[in-house]
Amino acid sequence: MLVRCEEIMRQVCADFEAELGEFDGEDDHVHLLVRYPPKVQLSKLVNSLKGVSSRLLRKEYGTHVNQYLWGGRLWSGSYFAGSVGGAPTSVLQQYIEDQKHPS
């Protein structure tokens, strides 16, 4: 399901003319490194990433998704976004790759 989530999120990013540079997930959250153009509103991108992935994953995986729900929802209403400024992309990619995978 995590692989499919990444595919969905890559497509959503492409629809926004953004690039999903790195993706990984844990039991209760995902990490994304996204490069997006200044014309894109971050809140709209995140809203689409969550909405489209939730809709498609529920449709494709049915009740299996239920074990990952937050009070009936696949995603929490909140998110964290940080600007990477001068940090090398390779350091950020390595951080995301090193996250614990769900068992």
N, CA, C and O of each residue as an XYZ file, in Angstrom:
412
protein
N       0.822     -1.186      0.000
C       0.000      0.000      0.000
C       0.874      1.261      0.000
O       0.505      2.273     -0.595
N       2.018      1.198      0.659
C       2.919      2.343      0.685
C       3.474      2.639     -0.705
O       3.638      3.801     -1.076
N       3.758      1.604     -1.462
C       4.243      1.786     -2.837
C       3.173      2.474     -3.679
O       3.475      3.382     -4.453
N       1.936      2.043     -3.528
C       0.835      2.663     -4.276
C       0.627      4.106     -3.840
O       0.349      4.969     -4.672
N       0.758      4.375     -2.557
C       0.631      5.744     -2.045
C       1.670      6.647     -2.703
O       1.364      7.774     -3.091
N       2.890      6.152     -2.825
C       3.943      6.931     -3.484
C       3.579      7.207     -4.942
O       3.754      8.328     -5.421
N       3.077      6.200     -5.647
C       2.687      6.391     -7.047
C       1.621      7.472     -7.174
O       1.700      8.339     -8.045
N       0.634      7.410     -6.305
C      -0.448      8.398     -6.323
C       0.108      9.789     -6.058
O      -0.235     10.743     -6.755
N       0.957      9.901     -5.062
C       1.494     11.210     -4.699
C       2.414     11.762     -5.784
O       2.461     12.975     -5.990
N       3.140     10.899     -6.476
C       3.959     11.358     -7.601
C       3.074     11.945     -8.703
O       3.421     12.958     -9.309
N       1.936     11.307     -8.957
C       1.030     11.805     -9.986
C       0.396     13.135     -9.573
O       0.268     14.043    -10.393
N       0.004     13.248     -8.316
C      -0.560     14.508     -7.828
C       0.474     15.619     -7.963
O       0.146     16.717     -8.412
N       1.705     15.349     -7.584
C       2.766     16.352     -7.725
C       2.921     16.755     -9.187
O       3.028     17.942     -9.495
N       2.935     15.788    -10.080
C       3.069     16.090    -11.509
C       1.920     16.970    -11.988
O       2.124     17.867    -12.805
N       0.721     16.719    -11.486
C      -0.439     17.537    -11.853
C      -0.262     18.996    -11.426
O      -0.828     19.899    -12.043
N       0.522     19.225    -10.373
C       0.804     20.569     -9.869
C       2.113     21.128    -10.439
O       2.571     22.189    -10.015
N       2.712     20.418    -11.397
C       4.013     20.778    -11.945
C       5.086     20.800    -10.857
O       6.009     21.614    -10.882
N       4.936     19.884     -9.906
C       5.885     19.724     -8.817
C       6.582     18.381     -8.996
O       6.158     17.556     -9.805
N       7.643     18.170     -8.243
C       8.396     16.921     -8.329
C       8.532     16.310     -6.939
O       9.001     16.957     -6.002
N       8.113     15.055     -6.825
C       8.301     14.314     -5.584
C       9.697     13.723     -5.637
O       9.925     12.717     -6.310
N      10.635     14.344     -4.928
C      12.027     13.937     -4.978
C      12.335     12.715     -4.140
O      13.201     11.912     -4.489
N      11.618     12.576     -3.025
C      11.849     11.439     -2.130
C      10.558     11.168     -1.373
O       9.810     12.091     -1.052
N      10.300      9.892     -1.089
C       9.093      9.478     -0.365
C       9.441      8.285      0.498
O      10.160      7.389      0.058
N       8.940      8.262      1.718
C       9.040      7.097      2.581
C       7.955      7.217      3.635
O       7.418      8.301      3.866
N       7.639      6.113      4.264
C       6.576      6.136      5.254
C       6.883      5.287      6.454
O       7.719      4.385      6.408
N       6.194      5.591      7.528
C       6.268      4.822      8.756
C       4.861      4.351      9.087
O       3.939      4.546      8.295
N       4.689      3.733     10.250
C       3.377      3.220     10.622
C       2.311      4.310     10.666
O       1.149      4.061     10.348
N       2.706      5.511     11.059
C       1.693      6.536     11.288
C       1.912      7.849     10.534
O       1.204      8.822     10.795
N       2.866      7.901      9.614
C       3.050      9.114      8.822
C       3.962      8.839      7.625
O       4.594      7.787      7.529
N       4.008      9.803      6.728
C       4.898      9.707      5.574
C       5.796     10.938      5.531
O       5.471     11.988      6.085
N       6.924     10.783      4.864
C       7.870     11.877      4.626
C       7.942     12.099      3.123
O       8.077     11.149      2.351
N       7.852     13.346      2.717
C       7.956     13.684      1.302
C       8.946     14.835      1.152
O       8.958     15.772      1.951
N       9.758     14.749      0.131
C      10.615     15.858     -0.262
C      10.079     16.308     -1.616
O      10.221     15.604     -2.616
N       9.465     17.485     -1.639
C       8.775     17.962     -2.837
C       9.384     19.281     -3.287
O       9.585     20.198     -2.489
N       9.672     19.357     -4.579
C      10.081     20.621     -5.196
C       8.874     21.125     -5.968
O       8.363     20.444     -6.857
N       8.423     22.327     -5.619
C       7.238     22.854     -6.293
C       7.472     24.303     -6.695
O       8.220     25.020     -6.030
N       6.832     24.739     -7.787
C       7.042     26.091     -8.277
C       6.374     27.127     -7.364
O       5.416     26.809     -6.660
N       6.874     28.345     -7.378
C       6.328     29.392     -6.507
C       4.841     29.675     -6.726
O       4.167     30.168     -5.822
N       4.334     29.372     -7.904
C       2.920     29.641     -8.181
C       1.979     28.671     -7.462
O       0.776     28.921     -7.395
N       2.503     27.579     -6.928
C       1.689     26.570     -6.248
C       1.519     26.947     -4.778
O       2.492     27.224     -4.076
N       0.263     26.951     -4.327
C      -0.014     27.166     -2.906
C       0.208     25.845     -2.178
O      -0.423     24.838     -2.498
N       1.104     25.855     -1.202
C       1.454     24.631     -0.485
C       0.226     23.961      0.118
O       0.095     22.739      0.052
N      -0.668     24.740      0.700
C      -1.854     24.158      1.333
C      -2.710     23.409      0.312
O      -3.269     22.361      0.635
N      -2.822     23.919     -0.900
C      -3.611     23.239     -1.934
C      -2.922     21.954     -2.391
O      -3.583     20.947     -2.643
N      -1.600     21.992     -2.497
C      -0.859     20.787     -2.868
C      -1.040     19.708     -1.806
O      -1.337     18.558     -2.132
N      -0.862     20.071     -0.545
C      -1.003     19.097      0.542
C      -2.427     18.558      0.598
O      -2.636     17.360      0.785
N      -3.400     19.444      0.436
C      -4.799     19.029      0.442
C      -5.058     17.997     -0.654
O      -5.746     17.003     -0.421
N      -4.516     18.226     -1.831
C      -4.688     17.282     -2.936
C      -3.942     15.977     -2.680
O      -4.473     14.900     -2.954
N      -2.727     16.056     -2.160
C      -1.971     14.842     -1.846
C      -2.762     13.961     -0.888
O      -2.872     12.752     -1.093
N      -3.310     14.570      0.155
C      -4.073     13.811      1.147
C      -5.398     13.321      0.587
O      -5.756     12.155      0.753
N      -6.121     14.206     -0.071
C      -7.455     13.859     -0.561
C      -7.443     12.780     -1.625
O      -8.187     11.803     -1.540
N      -6.595     12.960     -2.628
C      -6.532     11.988     -3.727
C      -6.018     10.640     -3.219
O      -6.573      9.594     -3.556
N      -4.960     10.666     -2.410
C      -4.415      9.396     -1.913
C      -5.420      8.681     -1.014
O      -5.554      7.461     -1.098
N      -6.116      9.405     -0.169
C      -7.108      8.793      0.703
C      -8.226      8.143     -0.114
O      -8.609      7.000      0.135
N      -8.733      8.879     -1.077
C      -9.834      8.367     -1.903
C      -9.413      7.102     -2.666
O     -10.127      6.099     -2.664
N      -8.253      7.164     -3.312
C      -7.818      6.024     -4.118
C      -7.397      4.828     -3.272
O      -7.715      3.690     -3.616
N      -6.688      5.067     -2.171
C      -6.262      3.948     -1.324
C      -7.459      3.246     -0.695
O      -7.468      2.019     -0.586
N      -8.464      4.005     -0.281
C      -9.679      3.386      0.278
C     -10.393      2.563     -0.794
O     -10.883      1.466     -0.527
N     -10.442      3.106     -2.001
C     -11.109      2.409     -3.101
C     -10.368      1.120     -3.461
O     -10.987      0.080     -3.684
N      -9.038      1.199     -3.516
C      -8.242      0.067     -3.974
C      -7.963     -0.975     -2.889
O      -7.802     -2.155     -3.202
N      -7.903     -0.562     -1.622
C      -7.527     -1.487     -0.552
C      -8.656     -1.792      0.421
O      -8.475     -2.590      1.342
N      -9.818     -1.173      0.235
C     -10.997     -1.475      1.048
C     -10.752     -1.429      2.545
O     -10.185     -0.465      3.060
N     -11.177     -2.466      3.238
C     -11.121     -2.492      4.698
C      -9.698     -2.623      5.250
O      -9.463     -2.341      6.425
N      -8.761     -3.044      4.422
C      -7.367     -3.139      4.885
C      -6.863     -1.771      5.361
O      -6.010     -1.698      6.246
N      -7.385     -0.699      4.781
C      -6.968      0.660      5.141
C      -7.409      1.002      6.561
O      -6.787      1.848      7.204
N      -8.460      0.371      7.062
C      -9.038      0.732      8.363
C      -8.038      0.701      9.512
O      -8.177      1.462     10.469
N      -7.040     -0.160      9.433
C      -6.069     -0.244     10.525
C      -5.161      0.990     10.605
O      -4.450      1.178     11.592
N      -5.190      1.822      9.572
C      -4.344      3.008      9.540
C      -5.123      4.311      9.756
O      -4.555      5.395      9.620
N      -6.399      4.218     10.086
C      -7.245      5.414     10.183
C      -7.016      6.185     11.477
O      -6.721      5.606     12.522
N      -7.159      7.501     11.383
C      -7.124      8.424     12.518
C      -8.563      8.874     12.753
O      -9.018      9.816     12.105
N      -9.284      8.230     13.656
C     -10.664      8.622     13.904
C     -11.510      8.607     12.644
O     -12.296      9.525     12.412
N     -11.356      7.576     11.833
C     -12.124      7.442     10.610
C     -11.487      8.083      9.392
O     -12.042      8.004      8.296
N     -10.346      8.710      9.558
C      -9.667      9.372      8.440
C      -8.286      8.760      8.224
O      -7.609      8.351      9.167
N      -7.892      8.711      6.959
C      -6.572      8.166      6.641
C      -5.476      9.132      7.075
O      -4.427      8.707      7.560
N      -5.717     10.432      6.900
C      -4.715     11.438      7.239
C      -5.233     12.352      8.342
O      -6.425     12.651      8.413
N      -4.337     12.778      9.181
C      -4.638     13.794     10.190
C      -4.927     15.106      9.462
O      -4.509     15.285      8.318
N      -5.626     16.007     10.106
C      -5.912     17.302      9.513
C      -4.707     18.224      9.469
O      -4.748     19.272      8.825
N      -3.642     17.844     10.142
C      -2.460     18.706     10.191
C      -1.338     18.142      9.332
O      -1.397     17.003      8.869
N      -0.320     18.962      9.131
C       0.883     18.521      8.431
C       2.029     19.446      8.829
O       1.815     20.561      9.306
N       3.234     18.961      8.624
C       4.419     19.785      8.856
C       5.101     20.000      7.519
O       5.308     19.060      6.751
N       5.442     21.234      7.254
C       6.202     21.557      6.046
C       7.347     22.460      6.465
O       7.156     23.406      7.230
N       8.512     22.171      5.971
C       9.677     22.982      6.271
C      10.433     23.311      5.001
O      10.509     22.500      4.078
N      10.984     24.494      4.965
C      11.811     24.897      3.843
C      13.219     24.381      4.085
O      13.712     24.423      5.212
N      13.861     23.900      3.046
C      15.185     23.323      3.228
C      16.297     24.308      2.922
O      17.466     24.018      3.176
N      15.961     25.441      2.391
C      16.943     26.490      2.167
C      18.264     25.987      1.641
O      18.339     25.475      0.524
N      19.322     26.131      2.448
C      20.665     25.775      2.004
C      21.074     24.338      2.273
O      22.201     23.958      1.957
N      20.193     23.527      2.847
C      20.556     22.137      3.133
C      20.719     21.366      1.831
O      19.892     21.496      0.928
N      21.766     20.572      1.725
C      21.943     19.762      0.515
C      20.807     18.756      0.372
O      20.419     18.105      1.342
N      20.286     18.633     -0.820
C      19.192     17.701     -1.089
C      19.582     16.283     -0.711
O      18.742     15.521     -0.233
N      20.841     15.915     -0.918
C      21.281     14.554     -0.605
C      21.111     14.233      0.877
O      20.783     13.099      1.226
N      21.330     15.214      1.755
C      21.163     15.011      3.200
C      19.695     14.754      3.522
O      19.378     13.883      4.332
N      18.812     15.502      2.898
C      17.376     15.325      3.130
C      16.896     13.986      2.588
O      16.106     13.298      3.235
N      17.365     13.619      1.418
C      16.987     12.326      0.843
C      17.448     11.187      1.750
O      16.706     10.228      1.961
N      18.640     11.282      2.276
C      19.162     10.241      3.162
C      18.335     10.160      4.438
O      18.057      9.063      4.923
N      17.939     11.304      4.989
C      17.101     11.320      6.190
C      15.790     10.577      5.928
O      15.364      9.761      6.746
N      15.157     10.854      4.803
C      13.887     10.208      4.480
C      14.087      8.715      4.256
O      13.287      7.908      4.728
N      15.137      8.339      3.546
C      15.417      6.924      3.294
C      15.687      6.155      4.584
O      15.389      4.964      4.669
N      16.245      6.823      5.581
C      16.614      6.160      6.844
C      15.457      5.987      7.821
O      15.640      5.394      8.884
N      14.281      6.486      7.488
C      13.143      6.347      8.381
C      12.733      4.881      8.490
O      12.901      4.099      7.555
N      12.206      4.539      9.624
C      11.763      3.164      9.888
C      10.593      2.833      8.957
O       9.638      3.602      8.851
N      10.677      1.698      8.297
C       9.585      1.234      7.440
C       8.561      0.493      8.299
O       8.931     -0.130      9.294
N       7.278      0.552      7.931
C       6.290     -0.212      8.691
C       6.543     -1.710      8.571
O       7.025     -2.191      7.546
N       6.217     -2.425      9.614
C       6.453     -3.878      9.595
C       5.248     -4.627      9.086
O       5.274     -5.855      9.004
